[in-house]
Amino acid sequence: MTFPERPHPSPNFSASPAHERLGVCFHHSVMDFDSTIAHMLRPESQVSYHVLIAPDGTRARLVADEHVAWHAGVSSFQGRERCNDFLLGVSFAGDTRATPLTEAQIASALDWLALRWLRHGWTPAVMTDHRQVSPGRKDDLAPAEWTRLLSAISERFPVVV
């Protein structure tokens, strides 16, 4: 299934060429879909994701993959600092600690990943969430929701040896 994706260009990104795209950092926005988009479009917010996924699976494209979105802040993953430089930022509208991800959100995320998976040579090992790259500072995704999402990713994109 393909989900609609609409452009909502955020001014909050670095135009300099990004490093290789090692993987993806998943977030939840806490706010609803429309409020999150409005927040991302305000330059003073100084925050953005590459894509935001609504409960119905609709996606908002906020920053092009080629640019650095400002989504992870102080962070590290697999021994590297500054995750914004090498991880694409995908956020789910809402708060996964209050409400689980919808099936449509997970399906939309898988759909979005499918367009990039082979091109970047990704594996489930390069998928992470904000909680893991910024421990003690961020709490998204809820651990149970991260487990659900990673399981869906691993099932859809099995590692081939």
N, CA, C and O of each residue as an XYZ file, in Angstrom:
644
protein
N       0.838     -1.179      0.000
C       0.000      0.000      0.000
C       0.884      1.243      0.000
O       1.878      1.295      0.723
N       0.540      2.213     -0.781
C       1.276      3.467     -0.831
C       0.459      4.546     -0.135
O      -0.746      4.666     -0.355
N       1.114      5.312      0.690
C       0.456      6.371      1.446
C       0.767      7.720      0.825
O       1.850      7.918      0.275
N      -0.182      8.656      0.911
C       0.075      9.977      0.341
C       1.176     10.706      1.114
O       1.280     10.605      2.337
N       1.984     11.436      0.367
C       3.047     12.234      0.969
C       2.973     13.627      0.371
O       3.055     13.801     -0.845
N       2.819     14.611      1.236
C       2.680     15.989      0.779
C       3.870     16.823      1.256
O       4.326     16.666      2.389
N       4.371     17.709      0.390
C       5.496     18.555      0.809
C       5.033     19.680      1.742
O       4.020     20.336      1.500
N       5.785     19.875      2.784
C       5.622     20.988      3.725
C       7.041     21.429      4.072
O       7.519     21.129      5.166
N       7.731     22.135      3.168
C       9.149     22.428      3.364
C       9.427     23.249      4.629
O       8.950     24.375      4.776
N      10.190     22.671      5.511
C      10.591     23.343      6.740
C      11.841     24.177      6.474
O      12.715     23.756      5.716
N      11.934     25.351      7.087
C      13.156     26.144      6.954
C      14.261     25.644      7.894
O      15.380     26.156      7.861
N      13.954     24.662      8.718
C      14.870     24.226      9.762
C      15.704     23.023      9.317
O      15.421     21.879      9.671
N      16.733     23.317      8.536
C      17.639     22.277      8.059
C      18.949     22.928      7.668
O      19.031     24.148      7.531
N      19.963     22.118      7.491
C      21.250     22.589      6.992
C      21.334     22.222      5.523
O      21.159     21.062      5.149
N      21.604     23.220      4.695
C      21.631     23.011      3.253
C      22.910     22.339      2.778
O      22.970     21.839      1.655
N      23.923     22.323      3.618
C      25.170     21.691      3.203
C      24.915     20.208      2.930
O      24.055     19.597      3.565
N      25.649     19.639      2.003
C      25.423     18.223      1.701
C      25.575     17.358      2.952
O      26.519     17.521      3.725
N      24.666     16.473      3.129
C      24.690     15.567      4.277
C      25.704     14.458      4.037
O      26.065     14.164      2.898
N      26.150     13.858      5.108
C      27.017     12.684      5.026
C      26.178     11.522      4.504
O      24.982     11.664      4.249
N      26.820     10.383      4.353
C      26.065      9.205      3.941
C      24.936      8.964      4.933
O      25.027      9.362      6.094
N      23.899      8.326      4.485
C      22.739      8.056      5.324
C      22.889      6.680      5.930
O      22.478      5.676      5.348
N      23.483      6.649      7.108
C      23.757      5.398      7.796
C      22.478      4.671      8.174
O      22.442      3.440      8.163
N      21.427      5.412      8.508
C      20.191      4.777      8.943
C      19.127      5.797      9.271
O      19.107      6.896      8.718
N      18.224      5.416     10.195
C      17.071      6.249     10.529
C      16.911      6.328     12.038
O      17.092      5.343     12.754
N      16.568      7.520     12.502
C      16.205      7.733     13.902
C      14.707      8.054     13.937
O      14.256      9.014     13.313
N      13.947      7.244     14.669
C      12.506      7.420     14.788
C      12.168      8.216     16.043
O      12.825      8.103     17.078
N      11.128      9.018     15.914
C      10.674      9.899     16.988
C       9.159      9.829     17.104
O       8.484      9.249     16.253
N       8.638     10.426     18.164
C       7.220     10.809     18.194
C       7.192     12.306     18.478
O       8.051     12.833     19.186
N       6.213     12.970     17.926
C       6.187     14.439     17.999
C       5.485     14.981     19.233
O       5.602     16.170     19.530
N       4.764     14.146     19.954
C       3.911     14.497     21.093
C       2.664     15.243     20.613
O       1.561     14.947     21.071
N       2.819     16.195     19.710
C       1.686     16.964     19.183
C       0.962     16.194     18.083
O       1.478     15.205     17.564
N      -0.237     16.657     17.731
C      -0.950     16.050     16.617
C      -0.275     16.434     15.296
O       0.627     17.273     15.274
N      -0.711     15.824     14.216
C      -0.095     15.995     12.898
C      -0.044     17.460     12.466
O       1.031     17.968     12.144
N      -1.188     18.147     12.455
C      -1.220     19.526     11.979
C      -0.430     20.463     12.877
O       0.247     21.361     12.377
N      -0.497     20.279     14.179
C       0.264     21.127     15.107
C       1.761     20.912     14.936
O       2.541     21.861     15.024
N       2.164     19.673     14.691
C       3.585     19.393     14.474
C       4.070     20.073     13.212
O       5.140     20.683     13.212
N       3.304     19.980     12.136
C       3.701     20.647     10.888
C       3.835     22.142     11.125
O       4.829     22.743     10.716
N       2.861     22.750     11.772
C       2.919     24.194     12.043
C       4.179     24.539     12.835
O       4.837     25.541     12.553
N       4.511     23.717     13.815
C       5.711     23.946     14.632
C       6.981     23.834     13.783
O       7.892     24.650     13.922
N       7.043     22.841     12.915
C       8.222     22.622     12.076
C       8.416     23.735     11.038
O       9.532     23.961     10.571
N       7.340     24.419     10.683
C       7.428     25.485      9.680
C       7.856     26.824     10.272
O       8.142     27.768      9.536
N       7.900     26.905     11.598
C       8.337     28.136     12.271
C       9.861     28.125     12.412
O      10.406     27.243     13.076
N      10.557     29.085     11.804
C      12.026     29.109     11.901
C      12.521     29.126     13.349
O      13.552     28.528     13.658
N      11.807     29.791     14.219
C      12.263     29.887     15.611
C      12.180     28.562     16.365
O      12.784     28.432     17.430
N      11.457     27.586     15.849
C      11.400     26.288     16.525
C      12.741     25.564     16.446
O      13.089     24.793     17.341
N      13.494     25.812     15.371
C      14.813     25.210     15.170
C      14.787     23.684     15.272
O      15.736     23.064     15.751
N      13.678     23.091     14.809
C      13.569     21.633     14.819
C      12.825     21.177     13.573
O      11.945     21.874     13.068
N      13.191     19.996     13.084
C      12.525     19.443     11.908
C      12.808     17.948     11.820
O      13.728     17.426     12.451
N      11.998     17.286     11.026
C      12.206     15.877     10.681
C      12.260     15.814      9.166
O      11.857     16.760      8.490
N      12.747     14.727      8.635
C      12.649     14.539      7.195
C      11.202     14.269      6.813
O      10.704     14.777      5.808
N      10.530     13.456      7.637
C       9.136     13.131      7.350
C       8.380     12.933      8.662
O       8.933     12.470      9.659
N       7.105     13.297      8.629
C       6.188     13.126      9.753
C       5.044     12.237      9.274
O       4.525     12.425      8.173
N       4.648     11.262     10.110
C       3.607     10.308      9.714
C       2.390     10.455     10.625
O       2.489     10.325     11.846
N       1.236     10.728     10.006
C      -0.032     10.901     10.724
C      -0.606      9.543     11.122
O      -0.195      8.517     10.580
N      -1.549      9.526     12.061
C      -2.187      8.267     12.451
C      -2.830      7.502     11.286
O      -2.913      6.274     11.332
N      -3.285      8.211     10.242
C      -3.886      7.526      9.098
C      -2.849      7.109      8.053
O      -3.206      6.574      7.003
N      -1.553      7.354      8.340
C      -0.473      6.972      7.431
C      -0.031      8.060      6.478
O       1.004      7.918      5.826
N      -0.789      9.152      6.374
C      -0.387     10.269      5.529
C       0.963     10.794      6.000
O       1.224     10.881      7.200
N       1.809     11.139      5.049
C       3.135     11.655      5.391
C       3.285     13.109      4.963
O       2.767     13.530      3.928
N       4.005     13.863      5.786
C       4.402     15.232      5.445
C       5.905     15.208      5.225
O       6.668     14.859      6.126
N       6.325     15.580      4.024
C       7.756     15.676      3.702
C       8.213     17.064      4.159
O       7.785     18.067      3.588
N       9.069     17.138      5.171
C       9.506     18.406      5.740
C      10.897     18.824      5.277
O      11.134     20.007      5.033
N      11.806     17.883      5.155
C      13.181     18.164      4.728
C      13.600     17.070      3.753
O      13.362     15.887      3.996
N      14.218     17.467      2.663
C      14.708     16.503      1.666
C      15.778     15.605      2.281
O      16.552     16.042      3.132
N      15.815     14.357      1.846
C      16.804     13.400      2.346
C      18.230     13.927      2.207
O      19.094     13.606      3.023
N      18.473     14.722      1.194
C      19.823     15.208      0.913
C      20.299     16.239      1.925
O      21.492     16.533      1.997
N      19.387     16.786      2.700
C      19.738     17.822      3.671
C      19.725     17.255      5.087
O      19.221     16.160      5.336
N      20.286     18.020      5.990
C      20.354     17.637      7.398
C      19.166     18.250      8.125
O      19.086     19.469      8.277
N      18.246     17.408      8.574
C      17.130     17.876      9.406
C      17.624     17.975     10.846
O      18.540     17.258     11.247
N      17.021     18.855     11.607
C      17.442     19.102     12.988
C      16.517     18.347     13.933
O      15.610     18.935     14.523
N      16.746     17.054     14.076
C      15.821     16.193     14.813
C      16.395     15.514     16.042
O      15.635     15.178     16.950
N      17.690     15.297     16.112
C      18.235     14.481     17.202
C      18.983     15.271     18.270
O      19.167     14.773     19.381
N      19.412     16.479     17.961
C      20.151     17.267     18.943
C      21.418     16.563     19.377
O      22.051     15.861     18.588
N      21.788     16.754     20.641
C      22.970     16.090     21.191
C      22.677     14.592     21.208
O      21.742     14.138     21.867
N      23.490     13.834     20.476
C      23.158     12.424     20.266
C      24.377     11.650     19.794
O      25.353     12.220     19.308
N      24.291     10.319     19.955
C      25.336      9.457     19.403
C      24.719      8.099     19.068
O      23.778      7.642     19.717
N      25.280      7.471     18.032
C      24.804      6.172     17.577
C      25.981      5.418     16.985
O      26.699      5.936     16.130
N      26.168      4.210     17.443
C      27.244      3.342     16.963
C      28.598      4.050     16.997
O      29.396      3.943     16.066
N      28.836      4.776     18.093
C      30.121      5.436     18.303
C      30.303      6.755     17.587
O      31.381      7.345     17.649
N      29.281      7.228     16.913
C      29.379      8.510     16.191
C      28.490      9.552     16.850
O      27.361      9.255     17.240
N      28.994     10.763     16.973
C      28.250     11.884     17.541
C      27.484     12.604     16.425
O      27.739     12.385     15.241
N      26.543     13.465     16.826
C      25.796     14.318     15.889
C      24.976     13.504     14.897
O      25.230     13.539     13.693
N      24.009     12.784     15.401
C      23.186     11.893     14.574
C      22.455     12.607     13.441
O      22.155     11.990     12.419
N      22.164     13.896     13.606
C      21.509     14.617     12.514
C      22.305     14.494     11.219
O      21.730     14.460     10.130
N      23.626     14.429     11.340
C      24.485     14.406     10.162
C      24.387     13.119      9.349
O      24.688     13.126      8.155
N      23.968     12.004      9.979
C      24.016     10.739      9.245
C      22.776      9.854      9.402
O      22.711      8.777      8.810
N      21.788     10.300     10.198
C      20.532      9.552     10.317
C      19.377     10.404      9.804
O      19.260     11.579     10.153
N      18.534      9.815      8.984
C      17.309     10.501      8.583
C      16.356     10.495      9.772
O      16.322      9.531     10.536
N      15.590     11.559      9.928
C      14.652     11.680     11.043
C      13.221     11.442     10.603
O      12.696     12.163      9.754
N      12.590     10.431     11.181
C      11.190     10.103     10.890
C      10.419     10.209     12.197
O      10.802      9.614     13.204
N       9.331     10.969     12.174
C       8.530     11.111     13.392
C       7.101     10.655     13.155
O       6.534     10.823     12.076
N       6.547     10.075     14.201
C       5.137      9.713     14.209
C       4.400     10.807     14.976
O       4.799     11.160     16.086
N       3.334     11.342     14.398
C       2.525     12.338     15.098
C       1.896     11.675     16.310
O       1.381     10.560     16.225
N       1.941     12.375     17.446
C       1.365     11.856     18.672
C       2.432     11.467     19.677
O       3.618     11.736     19.485
N       1.998     10.840     20.734
C       2.874     10.459     21.840
C       2.748      8.958     22.076
O       1.720      8.493     22.570
N       3.770      8.207     21.731
C       3.707      6.749     21.842
C       3.681      6.272     23.291
O       3.435      5.093     23.545
N       3.924      7.151     24.228
C       3.810      6.771     25.641
C       2.355      6.854     26.103
O       1.982      6.259     27.114
N       1.538      7.596     25.353
C       0.116      7.728     25.688
C      -0.776      6.895     24.780
O      -1.786      6.347     25.220
N      -0.393      6.803     23.505
C      -1.203      6.108     22.507
C      -0.288      5.292     21.600
O       0.670      5.839     21.055
N      -0.553      4.017     21.425
C       0.295      3.194     20.556
C       0.269      3.683     19.103
O      -0.672      4.349     18.670
N       1.306      3.339     18.379
C       1.323      3.602     16.943
C       0.151      2.884     16.293
O      -0.235      1.794     16.716
N      -0.409      3.497     15.271
C      -1.474      2.833     14.529
C      -0.850      1.883     13.512
O       0.318      2.027     13.151
N      -1.629      0.923     13.059
C      -1.156      0.023     12.007
C      -0.802      0.818     10.761
O       0.157      0.489     10.063
N      -1.584      1.880     10.472
C      -1.311      2.715      9.299
C       0.019      3.455      9.449
O       0.743      3.610      8.466
N       0.356      3.913     10.649
C       1.644      4.585     10.844
C       2.798      3.624     10.587
O       3.770      3.981      9.922
N       2.694      2.421     11.107
C       3.759      1.435     10.893
C       3.849      1.070      9.411
O       4.947      1.005      8.856
N       2.724      0.836      8.777
C       2.717      0.495      7.348
C       3.294      1.638      6.511
O       4.031      1.393      5.556
N       2.968      2.869      6.855
C       3.486      4.025      6.133
C       4.994      4.150      6.315
O       5.714      4.467      5.368
N       5.467      3.900      7.529
C       6.913      3.939      7.775
C       7.622      2.877      6.933
O       8.677      3.147      6.359
N       7.058      1.687      6.857
C       7.647      0.618      6.047
C       7.647      0.990      4.569
O       8.610      0.713      3.855
N       6.574      1.614      4.117
C       6.455      2.081      2.744
C       7.553      3.115      2.454
O       8.212      3.056      1.416
N       7.738      4.054      3.377
C       8.761      5.095      3.240
C      10.155      4.468      3.221
O      10.988      4.829      2.390
N      10.407      3.536      4.127
C      11.706      2.863      4.186
C      11.992      2.085      2.901
O      13.129      2.075      2.429
N      10.979      1.435      2.332
C      11.168      0.595      1.152
C      11.789      1.363     -0.011
O      12.555      0.796     -0.791
N      11.466      2.638     -0.129
C      12.005      3.457     -1.215
C      13.494      3.743     -1.043
O      14.161      4.165     -1.988
N      14.014      3.515      0.158
C      15.393      3.878      0.468
C      16.263      2.684      0.875
O      17.490      2.774      0.830
N      15.654      1.586      1.266
C      16.342      0.473      1.917
C      17.528     -0.049      1.115
O      18.652     -0.062      1.616
N      17.296     -0.471     -0.104
C      18.373     -1.050     -0.921
C      19.384      0.005     -1.349
O      20.589     -0.246     -1.365
N      18.887      1.181     -1.694
C      19.771      2.258     -2.156
C      20.841      2.567     -1.108
O      21.996      2.819     -1.451
N      20.453      2.548      0.166
C      21.393      2.880      1.234
C      22.054      1.654      1.865
O      22.963      1.790      2.684
N      21.598      0.461      1.486
C      22.172     -0.749      2.052
C      21.883     -0.905      3.540
O      22.716     -1.410      4.294
N      20.705     -0.471      3.955
C      20.339     -0.512      5.370
C      20.035     -1.928      5.836
O      19.702     -2.808      5.043
N      20.157     -2.121      7.140
C      19.718     -3.326      7.830
C      18.965     -2.863      9.073
O      19.047     -1.688      9.429
N      18.241     -3.746      9.736
C      17.579     -3.331     10.977
C      18.556     -2.783     12.024
O      18.151     -2.021     12.901
N      19.819     -3.158     11.942
C      20.815     -2.701     12.916
C      21.088     -1.197     12.837
O      21.655     -0.626     13.769
N      20.693     -0.552     11.739
C      20.924      0.900     11.622
C      19.631      1.697     11.786
O      19.546      2.865     11.406
N      18.636      1.038     12.358
C      17.405      1.709     12.735
C      17.479      1.947     14.253
O      17.905      1.061     14.994
N      17.075      3.110     14.709
C      17.111      3.418     16.135
C      16.006      4.402     16.460
O      15.259      4.826     15.579
N      15.906      4.762     17.722
C      14.941      5.794     18.098
C      15.639      6.841     18.951
O      16.772      6.657     19.395
N      14.934      7.943     19.167
C      15.508      9.096     19.863
C      15.939      8.738     21.285
O      16.949      9.238     21.780
N      15.180      7.886     21.922
C      15.488      7.454     23.288
C      16.874      6.817     23.350
O      17.609      7.020     24.317
N      17.228      6.054     22.330
C      18.509      5.336     22.331
C      19.692      6.208     21.943
O      20.803      5.976     22.418
N      19.480      7.213     21.086
C      20.602      8.069     20.674
C      20.809      9.233     21.641
O      21.862      9.872     21.630
N      19.803      9.509     22.479
C      19.896     10.590     23.474
C      19.402     10.092     24.830
O      18.456     10.651     25.386
N      20.038      9.038     25.372
C      19.546      8.451     26.620
C      19.564      9.461     27.773
O      20.500     10.244     27.932
N      18.488      9.410     28.569
C      18.374     10.322     29.695
C      17.885     11.694     29.313
O      17.490     12.467     30.186
N      17.898     12.025     28.028
C      17.446     13.333     27.557
C      16.119     13.238     26.829
O      15.298     14.152     26.912
N      15.898     12.133     26.111
C      14.668     11.942     25.344
C      14.054     10.589     25.676
O      14.755      9.651     26.056
N      12.721     10.502     25.526
C      12.056      9.241     25.890
C      11.217      8.653     24.761
O      10.356      7.809     25.009
N      11.455      9.086     23.529
C      10.678      8.545     22.417
C      11.551      7.645     21.547
O      12.715      7.923     21.258
N      10.941      6.604     21.169
C       9.607      6.037     21.268
C       9.453      5.293     22.602
O      10.435      4.957     23.263
N       8.197      5.046     22.972
C       7.956      4.181     24.123
C       8.601      2.831     23.817
O       8.491      2.353     22.688
N       9.271      2.200     24.787
C       9.975      0.940     24.505
C       9.125     -0.127     23.816
O       9.606     -0.791     22.897
N       7.884     -0.304     24.236
C       7.029     -1.323     23.601
C       6.742     -0.968     22.141
O       6.668     -1.851     21.286
N       6.582      0.315     21.862
C       6.309      0.740     20.478
C       7.561      0.611     19.616
O       7.478      0.268     18.437
N       8.717      0.887     20.210
C       9.964      0.683     19.470
C      10.113     -0.795     19.112
O      10.490     -1.123     17.986
N       9.827     -1.677     20.045
C       9.916     -3.116     19.798
C       8.967     -3.526     18.679
O       9.345     -4.296     17.797
N       7.733     -3.016     18.709
C       6.756     -3.315     17.639
C       7.265     -2.847     16.287
O       7.205     -3.583     15.302
N       7.771     -1.610     16.245
C       8.252     -1.047     14.982
C       9.455     -1.835     14.466
O       9.490     -2.207     13.293
N      10.429     -2.091     15.317
C      11.618     -2.816     14.884
C      11.266     -4.226     14.418
O      11.865     -4.730     13.468
N      10.316     -4.855     15.068
C       9.857     -6.180     14.643
C       9.252     -6.109     13.247
O       9.526     -6.966     12.407
N       8.430     -5.093     12.994
C       7.818     -4.922     11.666
C       8.888     -4.653     10.608
O       8.803     -5.167      9.493
N       9.886     -3.853     10.954
C      10.991     -3.570     10.021
C      11.760     -4.852      9.720
O      12.048     -5.153      8.561
N      12.087     -5.601     10.758
C      12.860     -6.836     10.583
C      12.098     -7.874      9.761
O      12.692     -8.624      8.985
N      10.790     -7.908      9.938
C       9.969     -8.846      9.170
C       9.889     -8.431      7.700
O       9.960     -9.279      6.810
N       9.744     -7.141      7.446
C       9.611     -6.634      6.069
C      10.934     -6.658      5.318
O      10.975     -6.917      4.115
N      12.024     -6.383      6.049
C      13.335     -6.279      5.418
C      14.315     -7.243      6.094
O      15.221     -6.802      6.801
N      14.147     -8.542      5.887
C      15.036     -9.499      6.555
C      16.482     -9.336      6.052
O      16.730     -8.985      4.898
N      17.405     -9.603      6.956
C      18.816     -9.544      6.590
C      19.145    -10.770      5.762
O      18.906    -11.904      6.179
N      19.695    -10.529      4.587
C      20.071    -11.616      3.672
C      21.580    -11.763      3.731
O      22.315    -10.794      3.535
N      22.040    -12.977      4.002
C      23.479    -13.232      4.085
C      23.969    -14.054      2.938
O      25.160    -14.357      2.860
